[in-house]
Amino acid sequence: MTNEKTLKIGEVFPINEKLAGIVPMATPAEQEALTANIMENGLIEPVVLWLNEIVDGRCRQLACKVAGVAVRAINLGDELTEEEVVRWVKGANTRRNLTMAQKIMVAS
């Protein structure tokens, strides 16, 4: 992953709904907790881009917008195929703090 980018506060990256949609959105309570955490600690883990669109981090971007924090992103690399990005998204998100149901949805 290369080329970290930072947007101005309030700006957002476009979202690749097909690839980012592999992972379900946070519940309202989870999103609220994420937003509170980003307000307190800033964005710790940058969102992930492929072809300049978010493939991982929609909820983090939304939390940044609400919290008034600049969104930072890293690029997976434009040379990757969509299939490789799908594998990356699934792999990255089966290791995260998701519910078992969410992990099953990502893996399938």
Legacy VTK file of the C-alpha trace (Angstrom):
# vtk DataFile Version 3.0
C-alpha trace
ASCII
DATASET POLYDATA
POINTS 108 float
0.000 0.000 0.000
1.314 3.374 -0.933
0.648 7.053 -1.314
-1.153 8.326 1.762
-3.634 11.074 0.926
-5.358 13.464 3.315
-8.461 15.431 2.454
-9.576 18.740 3.888
-12.029 18.485 6.777
-15.498 17.789 5.389
-14.278 16.427 2.049
-14.867 12.766 1.245
-13.531 10.147 -1.122
-15.955 8.439 -3.536
-16.987 4.949 -2.461
-16.798 1.809 -4.583
-20.144 0.446 -3.372
-19.602 -2.972 -4.946
-16.319 -3.647 -3.174
-16.889 -1.679 0.021
-20.324 -3.296 0.203
-18.722 -6.681 0.815
-18.673 -5.593 4.459
-21.950 -4.507 6.048
-22.243 -0.975 7.392
-21.913 -0.504 11.127
-25.081 -0.515 13.180
-26.186 2.911 14.431
-24.726 2.143 17.876
-21.416 0.959 16.367
-21.247 4.037 14.127
-21.898 6.308 17.111
-19.124 4.591 19.079
-16.723 4.868 16.127
-17.526 8.559 15.723
-16.946 9.179 19.437
-13.639 7.324 19.256
-12.485 9.367 16.254
-13.544 12.593 17.986
-11.410 11.624 20.974
-8.432 9.977 19.272
-8.490 11.071 15.634
-8.496 8.669 12.716
-6.107 5.888 13.688
-6.558 3.537 10.722
-6.800 5.285 7.337
-9.436 4.303 4.803
-8.243 2.177 1.889
-8.576 3.199 -1.755
-8.377 1.344 -5.023
-8.600 3.387 -8.213
-9.201 6.439 -5.980
-12.383 5.000 -4.456
-12.916 3.632 -0.949
-12.972 -0.145 -0.804
-12.516 -0.302 2.975
-13.468 2.364 5.472
-16.898 3.788 4.598
-17.844 3.928 8.273
-14.550 5.559 9.248
-15.040 8.212 6.561
-18.592 8.919 7.774
-17.353 9.149 11.362
-14.621 11.596 10.305
-17.151 13.782 8.530
-19.430 13.889 11.583
-16.490 14.378 13.976
-14.923 17.148 11.901
-11.722 15.189 11.340
-9.811 15.036 8.049
-10.030 11.706 6.223
-6.712 9.999 5.517
-6.395 7.201 2.992
-3.854 4.789 1.615
-3.957 3.280 -1.861
-3.849 -0.480 -2.406
-2.292 0.016 -5.801
-4.063 0.603 -9.072
-2.308 -2.366 -10.682
-4.343 -4.848 -8.613
-7.224 -6.653 -10.253
-10.752 -6.454 -8.858
-10.442 -10.095 -7.804
-7.290 -9.308 -5.811
-9.018 -6.364 -4.141
-12.013 -8.557 -3.234
-9.637 -11.035 -1.559
-7.898 -8.174 0.285
-11.190 -6.681 1.542
-12.446 -10.065 2.728
-9.141 -10.900 4.394
-8.806 -7.548 6.121
-12.334 -7.617 7.442
-12.477 -11.197 8.703
-9.722 -10.209 11.145
-11.539 -7.114 12.431
-13.851 -6.764 15.380
-16.985 -7.822 13.470
-19.850 -9.871 14.810
-19.853 -13.534 13.837
-22.761 -12.890 11.454
-20.832 -10.065 9.781
-17.722 -12.263 9.456
-19.812 -14.990 7.820
-21.286 -12.438 5.377
-17.811 -11.156 4.449
-16.400 -14.652 3.988
-19.206 -15.821 1.698
LINES 1 109
108 0 1 2 3 4 5 6 7 8 9 10 11 12 13 14 15 16 17 18 19 20 21 22 23 24 25 26 27 28 29 30 31 32 33 34 35 36 37 38 39 40 41 42 43 44 45 46 47 48 49 50 51 52 53 54 55 56 57 58 59 60 61 62 63 64 65 66 67 68 69 70 71 72 73 74 75 76 77 78 79 80 81 82 83 84 85 86 87 88 89 90 91 92 93 94 95 96 97 98 99 100 101 102 103 104 105 106 107
